């Protein structure tokens, strides 16, 4: 049997693991129940396993029977603070949800470990499995790198691969990637507008921060569209706005937070300076003070063109020509796998997982409380992880 056949025979186990993970979503860098399930899934395999010191990561090394290079395979494990509304029988019920498919990534990577362990005698080199917490804004990859991830074997990896499922846009089972910039850099703009509270019936006796904060939100949107080249894209989205307690009270302060996406160092530098200047200028015009802080989060995810071409060829040979589509444009989402591919040539590869019967153009997107994924892709993803490692070690 080939790797795909072996992965298909594991389908029931992969679905079971995915559902177990989905039912107990954990957010951030500390995922004790998730880590426990991953360690149980890897138990009995010929792996050298270490766990993180500052986070509940799992690093596993499979050493082939003969010496050779190291290939890194990554799966992220954390969930989101989203209240699930899918109605699935294994849905989470505590305000957290695997709304971005990381439960599938983890199950596929665990499956790849099992597939590759069964072929250890044929491997010349090592496979480094990176089970990562904290991708969703907690810099989990950065923490794992700081703890020595890339030095887990005698030589640093020669290539790194990650899979990411998408429950919209692409039909189920289609793999896609692009060389060069594949995902945006992300930054966060945190703004607090400081005024002076008072009675809603006498705004002239107070210093109302709410109109100024609202003006900042709309001005930032206009400033972005008029200050940046459309061929060097920038996105600014305010995701949270908080002010006041009831209708007749002018509060002392108003706060909002925005995510900012970009594809070049030049654009990010201008965003850092310009967003703060816009907020400070509007605050001054209203006679208020403002604390505006621009924080860089993740860099641009830059795929190595050669590794993308290699992955594309592997998909076509293993799954068929129709299962790979080139990705024309980068994605405005961001990833801390960017930190790995800054150190090691690699590729972030996307896998369509739109559920059966849903239209990829209208299906709820990743991060939605209604996000649902086609579990049929689990075996295909596990097989591709394993094939990439086997073929890259043999190259």
C-alpha positions in Angstrom: 0.0 0.0 0.0 1.1 3.6 -0.7 0.9 6.5 1.8 -2.4 7.7 0.5 -3.9 4.2 0.9 -2.5 3.9 4.4 -3.8 7.3 5.3 -7.3 6.4 4.0 -7.2 3.3 6.3 -6.6 5.7 9.2 -9.6 7.9 8.3 -11.8 6.7 11.2 -9.1 7.3 13.7 -8.3 10.8 12.3 -12.0 11.8 12.4 -12.3 10.5 16.0 -9.2 12.5 17.1 -10.4 15.6 15.3 -13.8 15.4 17.0 -12.2 14.8 20.4 -10.1 17.9 19.9 -13.0 20.0 18.6 -15.1 19.2 21.7 -12.4 20.7 24.1 -11.1 23.8 22.4 -8.5 25.8 24.2 -7.2 29.3 23.5 -3.7 30.8 23.7 -0.4 29.3 24.7 -1.7 26.9 27.4 -3.6 24.0 26.0 -3.2 21.2 28.6 -6.1 19.0 27.4 -5.1 19.4 23.8 -1.5 18.5 24.6 -2.7 15.5 26.5 -4.7 14.2 23.5 -1.8 14.8 21.1 0.6 12.9 23.4 -1.9 10.1 23.6 -2.1 10.0 19.8 1.7 9.8 19.5 2.1 7.2 22.3 3.9 4.1 21.2 5.5 5.6 18.1 9.3 5.7 17.8 9.5 9.4 18.4 11.7 11.6 20.6 9.2 13.9 22.3 9.7 17.1 24.2 7.2 19.5 25.5 7.5 23.3 25.8 8.7 25.1 28.9 6.7 28.3 28.5 3.8 26.9 26.5 2.1 23.5 26.0 3.8 22.7 22.7 4.8 19.2 21.6 8.0 18.7 19.5 8.5 15.2 18.2 11.5 13.9 16.2 11.3 10.8 14.0 14.8 9.6 13.2 15.2 7.6 10.0 17.2 4.4 9.8 19.9 6.3 7.9 21.4 9.7 8.4 20.3 12.6 6.4 18.7 16.1 6.6 15.7 17.2 8.6 12.3 18.2 7.3 9.8 20.1 9.6 6.1 19.6 9.5 3.9 22.0 11.5 0.3 21.8 12.8 -1.2 24.5 15.0 -3.5 23.4 17.9 -5.3 26.4 19.4 -8.9 27.6 19.1 -10.6 30.9 19.1 -12.8 32.8 21.7 -15.9 32.2 19.5 -19.2 30.7 20.7 -20.0 27.8 18.3 -23.3 27.8 16.5 -22.8 24.9 14.1 -25.2 22.5 15.9 -22.7 19.6 15.4 -23.1 16.8 17.9 -19.5 17.3 19.0 -19.7 21.1 19.1 -18.0 23.0 21.9 -20.2 24.7 24.4 -18.0 27.1 26.5 -17.6 30.2 24.3 -14.5 28.8 22.6 -14.4 27.0 19.2 -12.1 25.5 16.7 -13.4 27.9 14.1 -10.2 28.0 12.0 -9.7 24.3 11.6 -6.7 23.8 13.8 -8.3 20.6 15.1 -8.0 19.2 11.6 -4.4 20.4 11.3 -3.5 18.6 14.5 -5.2 15.4 13.6 -3.6 15.4 10.1 -0.1 15.9 11.6 -0.6 13.2 14.2 -1.7 10.9 11.3 1.4 11.8 9.3 3.5 10.9 12.3 1.9 7.5 12.4 2.3 7.0 8.6 6.0 8.0 8.7 6.8 6.0 11.8 5.7 2.9 9.8 8.3 3.8 7.1 11.1 4.7 9.4 13.4 2.0 8.0 13.2 3.6 4.6 13.9 7.2 5.7 17.3 8.8 5.3 17.1 11.7 7.7 14.7 13.1 10.3 11.2 14.5 10.4 10.5 17.2 13.0 6.8 17.5 14.0 5.8 20.9 15.4 2.6 20.8 17.3 2.1 24.5 18.1 -0.2 26.4 20.5 -0.9 30.1 20.3 -1.1 30.8 16.6 -4.2 33.0 16.9 -2.4 36.1 18.1 -0.1 34.7 20.8 3.1 34.2 18.8 3.3 30.5 19.5 5.8 29.8 16.7 8.0 32.6 18.0 8.0 31.0 21.5 8.8 27.6 20.1 11.7 29.0 18.0 13.0 30.8 21.1 13.0 27.4 23.0 15.2 25.8 20.3 12.7 24.2 18.0 15.1 24.3 15.0 17.9 22.7 17.0 15.9 19.6 17.9 18.1 17.6 15.6 21.8 17.8 14.8 21.1 20.0 11.7 18.5 22.7 11.2 15.7 21.7 8.9 16.2 22.1 5.1 12.5 22.6 4.5 9.3 23.3 6.4 5.7 22.7 5.5 2.4 23.6 7.0 -1.2 22.9 5.8 -4.2 25.1 6.5 -7.7 24.1 5.8 -10.2 26.7 4.4 -14.0 26.1 4.7 -14.9 28.5 1.9 -13.5 29.8 -1.4 -12.0 26.4 -2.6 -14.0 23.3 -3.1 -13.2 20.4 -0.7 -10.0 18.5 -1.5 -8.3 21.2 -3.6 -4.7 22.2 -2.5 -3.4 25.6 -3.4 -0.3 27.7 -2.7 1.8 30.5 -4.2 5.5 31.4 -4.1 6.6 34.7 -2.6 4.2 36.6 -0.3 1.4 34.3 0.6 -0.1 35.9 3.7 0.0 39.4 5.1 1.9 40.9 8.0 -0.4 41.7 10.9 -0.3 44.6 13.4 -2.6 45.9 16.1 -3.7 49.5 16.7 -5.0 50.1 20.2 -6.6 53.5 20.9 -7.9 55.1 24.0 -9.5 58.5 23.7 -9.5 60.4 27.1 -12.1 63.0 27.8 -14.1 64.1 30.8 -17.4 62.5 31.8 -20.6 64.3 32.4 -24.4 64.4 32.0 -25.7 63.6 28.5 -28.0 66.6 28.7 -25.1 69.0 29.0 -22.3 67.9 26.6 -20.8 71.4 26.7 -19.8 70.8 30.4 -18.0 67.5 29.5 -15.4 66.4 27.0 -17.1 63.7 25.1 -14.6 61.1 23.8 -17.2 59.1 21.8 -17.7 61.4 18.7 -13.9 61.8 18.5 -13.3 58.1 18.6 -16.0 57.5 15.9 -14.4 60.2 13.8 -11.0 58.4 14.2 -12.5 55.1 13.0 -13.9 56.7 9.8 -10.9 58.9 9.2 -8.6 55.9 9.4 -10.6 54.1 6.7 -10.4 57.1 4.4 -6.7 57.7 5.1 -5.8 54.1 4.2 -7.6 54.3 0.9 -6.0 57.6 0.0 -2.4 57.0 1.2 -1.4 53.6 -0.2 -0.8 52.1 -3.6 -3.6 49.6 -4.4 -0.8 47.3 -5.7 0.8 47.2 -2.2 -2.4 46.4 -0.3 -3.3 47.6 3.2 -6.4 46.6 5.2 -7.4 48.3 8.5 -10.4 46.8 10.3 -11.8 48.0 13.7 -12.9 44.8 15.5 -13.8 46.2 18.9 -15.2 49.5 20.1 -16.1 50.2 23.8 -17.5 53.3 25.5 -20.0 54.2 28.1 -22.5 52.5 30.3 -25.9 54.1 29.5 -27.6 56.6 27.3 -27.5 59.7 29.5 -23.9 59.4 30.7 -20.9 60.8 28.9 -18.0 58.6 29.7 -14.5 59.6 30.6 -13.0 57.5 27.8 -13.6 55.4 24.6 -11.4 52.7 23.3 -11.2 50.8 20.0 -8.9 48.2 18.6 -8.0 47.5 14.9 -6.2 44.8 13.0 -3.9 46.2 10.3 -2.6 44.0 7.4 0.2 44.8 4.9 2.6 43.2 2.5 5.7 45.3 2.7 8.0 46.8 5.3 7.5 50.2 3.7 3.7 50.0 4.1 4.0 48.8 7.7 6.4 51.7 8.6 4.0 54.2 7.1 1.1 52.6 8.9 2.9 52.8 12.2 3.4 56.5 11.9 0.3 57.5 10.0 -2.4 55.7 12.1 -1.0 57.3 15.3 -0.8 60.7 13.7 -4.5 60.6 12.5 -5.7 59.7 16.0 -3.6 62.4 17.6 -4.7 65.0 15.1 -8.4 64.3 15.7 -8.0 64.2 19.4 -6.3 67.6 19.4 -9.1 69.1 17.3 -11.6 68.0 19.9 -9.5 69.2 22.8 -8.9 65.6 24.0 -5.9 63.4 24.6 -5.3 60.0 23.1 -3.1 57.0 23.7 -2.6 55.3 20.3 -0.3 52.3 20.2 0.7 50.4 17.0 2.1 47.0 17.8 3.7 44.7 15.2 2.4 41.1 15.4 3.4 38.7 12.6 5.6 39.4 9.5 4.6 38.6 6.0 4.5 34.9 5.2 6.9 34.4 2.3 6.8 31.0 0.7 9.9 29.7 -1.0 9.1 29.4 -4.7 11.0 26.1 -5.1 9.3 24.5 -2.1 5.9 25.6 -3.5 6.7 24.0 -6.9 7.9 20.8 -5.1 4.6 20.7 -3.1 2.5 21.3 -6.2 4.2 18.5 -8.0 3.7 16.2 -5.0 0.0 17.0 -4.9 -0.4 16.3 -8.6 1.4 13.0 -8.4 -0.3 11.8 -5.3 -3.8 13.1 -5.6 -4.2 14.0 -9.3 -3.8 17.0 -11.6 -7.2 18.4 -10.8 -6.4 18.6 -7.1 -3.9 21.4 -7.3 -4.8 25.0 -8.2 -2.3 27.9 -8.2 -3.2 30.7 -5.8 -3.2 33.9 -7.9 -3.2 36.4 -5.1 -1.9 36.4 -1.5 -4.3 36.2 1.4 -4.8 39.1 3.8 -4.9 36.7 6.7 -1.7 36.4 8.7 0.2 33.5 10.2 3.1 33.0 12.7 4.4 30.2 10.5 5.9 33.3 8.8 8.5 33.2 11.6 9.5 29.6 10.6 9.8 30.3 6.9 11.9 33.4 7.7 14.4 30.8 9.1 13.8 27.8 6.8 12.8 27.6 3.2 9.2 26.4 3.3 5.6 26.6 2.1 2.2 27.3 3.7 -0.2 25.2 1.6 -4.0 25.7 1.8 -6.5 22.8 1.5 -10.1 23.4 0.6 -12.5 21.9 3.2 -15.9 23.3 2.2 -18.5 21.0 3.7 -20.5 18.7 1.4 -23.5 20.5 -0.2 -22.2 24.0 0.6 -21.1 26.6 -2.0 -17.5 27.7 -1.5 -18.5 31.2 -2.4 -21.2 31.6 0.3 -20.2 29.0 3.0 -19.4 30.5 6.4 -15.7 31.5 6.5 -13.0 30.5 8.9 -13.4 32.2 12.3 -17.2 32.3 11.9 -19.3 30.7 14.7 -20.9 28.7 11.8 -17.6 27.5 10.3 -17.8 23.8 9.4 -15.2 21.6 7.7 -15.3 18.5 5.5 -13.6 15.8 7.5 -13.0 13.8 4.3 -9.9 15.9 3.8 -8.2 14.5 6.9 -6.7 11.5 5.2 -5.6 13.6 2.2 -3.9 16.1 4.4 -2.1 13.5 6.5 -0.9 11.7 3.3 0.4 15.0 1.9 2.3 15.8 5.0 3.9 12.4 4.9 4.7 12.5 1.2 6.3 15.9 1.4 8.6 14.6 4.1 9.5 11.3 2.4 10.1 13.0 -1.0 12.0 15.9 0.4 14.4 13.7 2.4 15.0 11.6 -0.7 15.6 14.7 -3.0 
